[in-house]
Amino acid sequence: MVIIVPHFLVFTIAAIAQFFAMFSKNPATLNIEKAKDLTQQYWTCDTSKAVRDLGYKQKISAEEGIRRTIDWYKKMKWF
């Protein structure tokens, strides 16, 4: 299931949450910076220049990196 939320609504909610977080000891779960991340249409990465120019070698697979990222987000209670 995909839920499409208009960008202006994401930013409005983020701004409100960020405002109220100023009066709390806890940071906003959704803030303007996270809203920018959430509203990107595509995220792409290309390591070819780092491989070519710097000899970069990937230590873990993309799948493992995504799994670790999800685990970290859960640990930080961002999910």
CORCORCOR-V650275 format. One record per run of one state. SS is the DSSP state (~ for helix, > for strand, _ for the rest). FROM is the first residue (numbers start at 1). TO is the last residue. Records with the same first field share a line. If there is no record, write none. Layout:
SS = FROM-TO / FROM-TO
This chain:
_ = 1-6 / 22-31 / 39-47 / 55-61 / 76-79
~ = 7-21 / 32-38 / 48-54 / 62-75
